[in-house]
Amino acid sequence: MKSNWRNKMWPANLLLAAGAAFSGAAHAVNDLPGGPSVRQLNLPIGVTKISQEQHFLHTVMMVLCTVIFVAVFAVMFYSIWKHRKSVGHKAANFHESVVVEVIWTIVPFLIVILMALPATRVLVAQKDTTNSDLTIKTTGYQWKWGYDYLKGEGEGLSFISTLDSSQRAMSNAGARGDMPDDYLLKVDNPLVVPVNAKIRIITTANDVIHAFAVPQLGVKQDAIPGFVRDTWFRAEKVGDYYGQCQELCGKEHAYMPIHVKVLAAADYTAWVDAKRKEAAAKQDDPTKVWTLPDMLARGEKVYAANCAACHQANGRGAGPIKALDGSPTVLDADHQKQLHVVLNGQNNGAMPAWKQLSDTDIAAVVSFTKNAWSNKTGQLVQPSEVLAERAKAK
């Protein structure tokens, strides 16, 4: 009976497999300027001197290796064919040849030197972060990037960059239908820099190892917790350039894009001014007393931007991610328990620390979780409580 059922089902399975194979046509995307190209096999030439030198170096090395490969195997196969036993050749019996040994020692040495000199020059240039016009610290979080402008125009600015929520929704829905060319590369807050300025990037991480990489800019640097590394770039063309975390950092690794927006000097100055005004407008007074409706409205936005990726929009979690709906910690009238977890994390980083959020944002998101879904506690957490909990941790 089972055999007959399988015989009847295999045409349907074949059709399903064929449909899956050709369904890519429905999801076709175009080349993304400043980002990946369709069926891209080689390195991008890029818009920095370093990226262009990397491309040239890669091409030269590939040609050199191909020439060596072809030459060595051509000689080997010619010798095997020419001196085969079937045409009467007999194996020679001889000892070492000084001339041959000198040749096969000197020639590889010269090849290595020929390859090492330009590679070393490019590698040293990649690490020369002196005389930078702008210094930005990039911090890897699970799973987003934090940018702090430490030196130069824009000094003092700080913000978090996460995957655009609309694209996360597309992914959760199975990425059906026509997808945008920047699918899983669009963020809410891109890293903005001026054109023709030397940008020093300092990398570190808050939880696990990440890697800040933007191919078009020729930069790739690991971000390691407890360590500070640096790299640099100088974009020579205005535009948008995309990258991703290139170190496997957890289940949301694929949702950690990088968007670098390069602006003309005047446009960058205008962006800095606008960003300062925006930051000033968001600077909340931690002593302000909020009403529950206002706090819940703000908390819902904070939760969607920072928490829903792991705990889900319905608060039920997934796999090792604990549910917030019905959680004893969330329902507890002692607010300090949940605030401690949010500020400091738990389970060895599985739940990351969220100290980078403002006191008001943390109070809002905690209040939201205490009143969302089935958690109708009516509890309200004020920013002053978060401020007090921060003080305890110091």
C-alpha positions in Angstrom: 0.0 0.0 0.0 2.8 2.4 0.9 4.6 1.5 -2.3 1.5 2.4 -4.4 1.1 5.7 -2.5 4.7 6.7 -3.2 4.4 5.8 -6.8 1.4 8.0 -7.1 3.0 10.9 -5.2 6.3 11.1 -7.0 5.0 13.2 -10.0 3.6 15.8 -7.5 6.9 15.9 -5.7 8.7 16.4 -8.9 6.5 19.3 -9.8 7.1 20.9 -6.4 10.8 20.5 -6.8 10.7 22.1 -10.3 8.6 24.9 -8.9 11.1 25.6 -6.2 13.9 25.5 -8.7 12.3 28.1 -11.0 10.6 30.2 -8.3 13.8 32.4 -8.2 12.5 34.2 -11.3 9.7 35.6 -9.3 12.0 36.9 -6.6 14.7 38.3 -9.0 16.4 41.5 -8.0 18.7 43.9 -9.8 22.2 44.9 -9.1 22.3 47.2 -6.1 24.6 50.3 -6.6 27.1 50.4 -3.8 26.1 46.8 -2.9 26.2 43.3 -4.3 25.6 42.5 -7.9 23.5 39.6 -9.3 25.7 36.6 -9.7 28.7 38.5 -8.6 31.9 36.3 -8.5 34.7 38.8 -8.2 35.6 41.5 -5.7 34.0 44.9 -6.4 36.4 47.6 -7.6 35.0 50.0 -5.0 35.2 53.8 -4.4 38.3 54.0 -2.3 42.0 53.7 -3.3 42.4 50.7 -0.9 39.5 48.8 -2.4 40.8 49.5 -5.9 44.3 48.3 -4.9 42.7 45.2 -3.3 40.9 44.4 -6.6 44.1 44.9 -8.6 46.2 42.8 -6.2 43.6 40.0 -6.3 43.5 40.0 -10.1 47.3 40.0 -10.4 47.6 37.1 -7.8 44.9 35.1 -9.6 46.7 35.5 -13.0 50.1 34.7 -11.5 48.7 31.6 -9.7 46.9 30.5 -12.9 50.1 30.9 -15.0 52.1 28.8 -12.5 49.3 26.2 -12.3 49.1 25.8 -16.1 52.9 25.8 -16.6 53.6 23.2 -13.8 50.8 20.8 -14.9 51.6 21.3 -18.6 55.2 20.2 -18.0 54.1 17.3 -15.8 51.5 16.0 -18.3 53.9 16.5 -21.2 56.6 14.5 -19.4 54.1 11.7 -18.5 52.9 11.5 -22.1 56.2 11.9 -23.8 58.1 9.4 -21.7 55.5 6.8 -21.2 56.5 3.1 -21.0 54.3 2.1 -24.0 56.6 3.9 -26.5 59.7 2.3 -25.1 60.9 4.8 -22.6 62.6 3.4 -19.5 62.9 5.1 -16.1 66.2 7.0 -15.6 68.3 6.2 -12.6 70.1 9.4 -11.4 70.8 11.3 -8.2 70.3 15.0 -7.4 71.1 17.8 -9.8 72.6 20.9 -8.3 71.4 23.0 -11.1 67.8 21.8 -10.9 67.7 22.2 -7.1 69.1 25.8 -7.3 66.5 26.6 -9.9 63.5 25.2 -8.0 64.7 27.1 -4.9 65.4 30.4 -6.4 62.4 30.6 -8.7 59.7 30.0 -6.0 61.6 32.5 -3.7 61.4 35.2 -6.4 57.7 34.4 -6.9 57.0 34.7 -3.2 58.9 38.1 -3.0 57.0 39.3 -6.1 53.7 38.5 -4.4 54.7 39.7 -0.9 55.9 43.2 -1.8 52.6 44.6 -3.2 50.5 42.7 -0.7 52.6 44.0 2.2 52.3 47.6 0.9 48.5 47.3 0.7 48.2 45.7 4.1 50.3 48.4 5.8 48.3 51.1 4.1 45.0 49.5 5.4 46.3 49.9 9.0 47.5 53.5 8.7 44.7 55.3 10.6 46.8 58.4 11.4 45.6 61.9 10.4 42.0 61.0 10.2 39.3 63.7 9.6 36.6 61.8 11.5 36.7 59.0 14.1 33.7 56.8 14.6 33.3 54.0 17.1 31.2 51.1 15.7 29.9 48.7 18.3 28.4 45.3 17.3 25.3 44.2 19.2 23.1 41.1 18.8 22.0 42.1 16.2 22.5 45.8 15.2 25.3 48.4 15.0 25.9 51.3 17.3 27.7 54.4 16.0 29.4 57.0 18.2 31.1 60.0 16.5 34.2 60.6 18.7 36.2 63.1 16.8 35.7 65.6 14.0 32.6 67.2 12.6 29.6 65.5 14.2 31.5 64.8 17.5 29.1 63.7 20.2 26.5 62.2 17.9 25.4 58.6 18.8 22.7 56.3 17.5 21.8 52.7 16.8 21.3 51.3 13.3 19.0 48.3 12.8 17.4 46.4 9.9 14.4 48.3 8.6 11.3 46.8 10.2 9.4 46.5 6.9 12.1 44.3 5.5 12.1 42.1 8.6 8.4 41.7 8.1 9.1 40.6 4.5 11.5 38.0 5.8 9.1 36.8 8.4 6.4 36.4 5.7 8.7 34.1 3.7 10.1 36.8 1.2 7.3 36.2 -1.3 6.6 38.3 -4.3 8.7 41.1 -5.7 11.6 42.0 -3.4 13.4 45.3 -3.3 16.9 45.4 -4.6 18.2 46.4 -1.1 16.4 43.4 0.6 17.9 42.8 4.1 20.3 45.7 3.6 18.0 48.7 4.4 18.5 50.2 7.9 16.7 52.8 9.9 19.8 54.9 10.6 22.7 54.7 8.1 26.2 55.6 9.0 26.7 59.0 7.4 30.2 60.4 6.4 31.5 63.2 4.1 33.1 62.4 0.8 37.0 62.6 0.4 37.5 62.6 4.2 39.6 60.0 6.0 37.2 58.1 8.2 38.8 56.1 11.1 36.5 53.3 12.2 37.1 51.9 15.7 35.4 48.5 16.2 34.4 46.7 19.4 31.4 44.6 20.5 29.0 44.4 23.3 28.4 40.6 23.4 30.0 38.3 20.8 32.4 38.7 17.9 31.0 40.6 15.0 32.8 42.0 11.8 32.3 45.4 10.3 32.6 44.9 6.5 31.7 47.1 3.5 33.3 45.7 0.3 32.9 48.8 -1.8 34.9 50.8 0.8 37.5 48.1 1.1 37.1 47.7 4.9 36.6 44.5 7.0 37.5 44.5 10.7 36.5 42.2 13.5 34.6 43.7 16.4 35.6 41.8 19.5 34.2 42.2 23.1 36.8 43.8 25.4 39.1 44.8 22.5 39.4 47.9 20.3 40.5 47.5 16.7 40.6 50.1 14.0 40.5 50.5 10.2 39.8 53.4 7.8 38.5 54.4 4.4 38.2 57.5 2.2 35.3 57.4 -0.1 35.9 59.2 -3.4 32.4 59.2 -4.6 29.0 60.3 -3.1 26.6 57.4 -2.8 25.2 54.6 -0.7 27.4 51.6 0.1 26.3 48.4 1.8 27.8 45.6 3.8 26.9 43.1 6.5 28.4 41.5 9.6 30.8 38.9 8.3 31.3 37.0 11.5 28.8 34.3 12.5 27.3 36.0 15.6 24.1 34.1 16.3 20.7 33.3 14.9 20.0 36.9 13.7 23.4 37.2 11.9 21.7 37.6 8.5 19.7 40.6 9.8 22.7 42.8 10.7 23.3 45.0 7.7 25.6 48.0 7.3 24.6 51.1 5.3 27.2 53.8 4.8 25.8 57.0 3.2 28.6 59.2 1.7 27.5 62.9 1.3 29.1 66.0 -0.1 30.7 68.2 2.5 27.9 70.8 2.6 25.2 68.0 2.8 27.1 66.3 5.6 27.2 69.6 7.6 23.5 69.9 7.1 22.9 66.3 8.3 25.0 66.9 11.4 23.0 70.0 12.3 19.7 68.1 11.8 20.9 65.2 13.8 22.0 67.4 16.7 18.5 69.0 16.8 16.9 65.5 16.6 19.1 64.4 19.5 18.2 67.5 21.6 14.5 66.9 21.0 14.9 63.3 22.2 16.8 64.2 25.3 14.3 63.3 27.9 14.2 64.5 31.5 14.6 61.3 33.6 12.7 63.0 36.4 9.6 63.5 34.2 6.5 61.7 35.4 4.7 59.9 32.6 1.2 58.7 32.2 0.5 55.1 31.3 -1.0 55.7 27.9 1.9 57.9 26.7 4.4 55.4 28.1 2.8 52.5 26.4 2.7 54.3 23.0 6.4 55.0 23.2 7.2 51.5 24.6 5.5 49.8 21.7 7.8 51.6 19.2 10.9 50.8 21.3 9.8 47.1 21.5 9.3 46.8 17.8 12.7 48.3 17.0 14.7 46.4 19.5 13.0 43.4 21.1 10.5 42.0 18.6 13.3 40.3 16.5 13.9 37.8 19.3 10.8 37.8 21.6 8.5 38.1 18.6 5.7 40.7 18.2 3.4 38.5 20.2 5.8 38.3 23.1 6.0 34.5 23.0 9.7 34.1 22.2 11.1 31.2 20.1 13.4 28.3 21.0 15.8 29.4 23.7 14.4 32.9 23.7 12.1 33.2 26.7 8.5 34.4 26.4 7.6 37.7 27.8 3.9 37.0 27.7 3.1 35.5 31.1 6.7 35.7 32.3 6.9 35.8 36.1 9.7 38.4 36.0 7.6 40.7 33.8 4.5 40.2 35.9 6.3 40.8 39.2 5.4 44.0 41.0 9.0 44.5 41.9 10.2 46.5 38.8 13.8 46.1 39.8 13.9 42.5 38.7 13.0 43.2 35.1 15.1 46.4 35.0 18.1 44.5 36.1 17.7 42.0 33.3 17.2 44.7 30.6 20.2 46.8 31.8 22.6 44.0 32.4 21.4 41.1 30.2 21.4 37.4 31.3 22.2 33.9 30.2 25.8 34.7 29.1 24.6 37.3 26.6 21.7 35.3 25.1 19.7 38.3 26.5 22.0 41.2 25.7 22.3 44.3 27.9 20.4 47.4 26.7 22.3 50.1 28.6 22.6 52.0 25.4 18.9 52.9 25.5 17.8 56.0 27.3 16.2 55.8 30.8 12.8 56.8 29.2 13.0 54.2 26.4 13.8 51.4 28.9 11.0 52.6 31.2 8.7 52.7 28.2 9.5 49.2 26.9 9.3 47.6 30.3 6.0 49.3 30.9 4.8 48.1 27.5 5.7 44.4 28.2 4.0 44.6 31.6 0.7 45.6 29.9 0.8 44.0 26.5 -0.7 40.7 25.4 -2.1 38.9 28.4 0.1 40.9 30.8 -2.6 43.4 31.9 -0.9 44.4 35.1 -1.6 48.1 34.9 2.0 48.7 36.2 3.8 51.8 35.1 7.6 52.2 35.3 9.0 55.7 35.4 12.4 56.8 34.0 13.6 57.7 37.5 13.4 54.0 38.5 15.7 53.1 35.6 18.1 55.9 36.6 18.2 54.5 40.1 18.9 51.0 38.9 21.7 52.2 36.7 23.3 53.9 39.7 23.3 50.6 41.6 25.3 48.9 38.8 28.1 51.4 39.0 
